[in-house]
Amino acid sequence: MNETSPAQQWRVPSSLPAAKLAGAVLLLALGLLFADGDPVRLALAALAAAALAGWAVRDLVAPVRLAVAPAGLTVINGFAGRRLLPWSSVEAIAVDRRPRLGLTSETLEIDAGNSLHLFGRYDLGATPEEVAAALRAARPVR
């Protein structure tokens, strides 16, 4: 990648936060419907709905999970923060494949020495293999 090429970024698909918010509303509605006056059931449904809604808010506040530029990689840090990983600190870019229950899951792993950053398909809006190939192509030659 040369100095004049624009940065690439990968983000959460726009439909995902909407699905999470709809799931939170559904959980709350089911809690109200089946609580039968039991405050524990209602509280558990409300807690699960709040957690799902919080997860959706994170997707709305910080949809970009990974970006690449000539200076290095920018990754999400914490709830909605960003962290720049200079190319010199990136030790490895790999895709981990694991079969489970008849399905294969893929995770993009970025090893930055003191930190390991993991991204799934729904974090990136693309397959981890495609993103890994783009990152390797963007990495400056050592």
N, C-alpha and C positions, 0 to 999 in steps of 0.2 A: 504494500500500500504506500503510495507516495504522499508527500506532504499536502498536495492540493486536493486529494480525494476527500469527499465528505465523510463524516462519522456515520457509522451504522448503529442502529439500536434495535433491541428486541423488547417487546412489551407483552403484557397480559392481553389476551384477546378481549375485545370490547364487550362481548356477550357474557363473559364470565362473571363480572361483578353484578350484572343484572340477574343472572341465575342464582347467585349467592343471596342477593337481597330477597328474591322471590322465595327461596328456600327458608330464609329467616321468617318471613311472613307466614309461610305455610306451617313451620314448626310452632309458632306462636298460636296460630289458629287451631292447630291440632291439640295443643296444650289446653286452650280454653274449652275446646269441645269435649275432651276426654278427662279433664281434671275432676269432674264430679265433686267439686267443693274441696278437693284435697290441695292444700296450699303447697305441699312438697312437689307434686306433679307439675303444677303450674309454674313453680319457681324453677324446676329443672328445664322445662320447655322454654321459659323466658331466658334462662342462662345460655342454653344452646343457641337460641335465636340471636342473642346479643353477641355471642362469639362469632357466629356466621356473619352477622352484619358488620362486626369489626373487621373481619377478614375482607369483606367486600369493600369497606371504606379504604383499607390499605391499597387495594387494587385501583381504586378511583384516585386516591391522593398520589400514589407513586406507581403509575402503570409501567414505566420503563424499568426493567429489571437488570438489563445489561446493555452497555454501549461500548463501542470500540472507536478509538481515535489514534492518531499518530503517537500521542503521548502515552497511551496505555488503555486499560480497561476501566470503565466505571461500573461498579456493582452496587446493588442495593445493600444498605447497611442498617440494621435495626428495623424499626417499623417503617420508616419512609426516608431514611437518610441515604446519602450517597458516599461512596469511597472510591478514590482513584487508585488503581493498582498500576504503577509504572511497568512498562514491559520488562524492565530488569528484575522485577520481583516475581514475575510469572514464571514458575518453574515448569509447569505442565498443564496441558489442555487435553482432557480425555473424555470419552463417553463410556459410562458404566452401563452395561446391559445385564439385567437380571430376570430370568424367567421365574414366574410365580403364578400358580393357579391357572396354567395354560396361557398366560399373557406374558409378554416381555415388556418390562419397563426400562426406559432409557433416562439417564441423568447426565447432564453436562457437569463435569468437574473441572474447576479452575484451581490449581494448587499454587498459592502465592507464598509458599514457605511457612509463615506463621499462621496463615489462615487458609481454609478450604471453602470454596464457594460452590454451592450445588444449585442447579437449575433444571427443572423439568419442562416438559413440552408446554404446559399451561402457564409457566412463568415466561416463556420465550415467544409463544405464538408461532413457533416453528419447531421442527424436530431438532433435538440436541445434536445429531450428526451434522445437519446443515449448518448450524451455528458454529460448531467446532471447526468445520472446514473453512468457514468465513473468518474465524478468529486466527486460524493458522495462516491463512493467506494474508491477513492484515499485519501479522507480526513481522517486525523488521528483522532482517537477516542479521544474525550475531556475528 
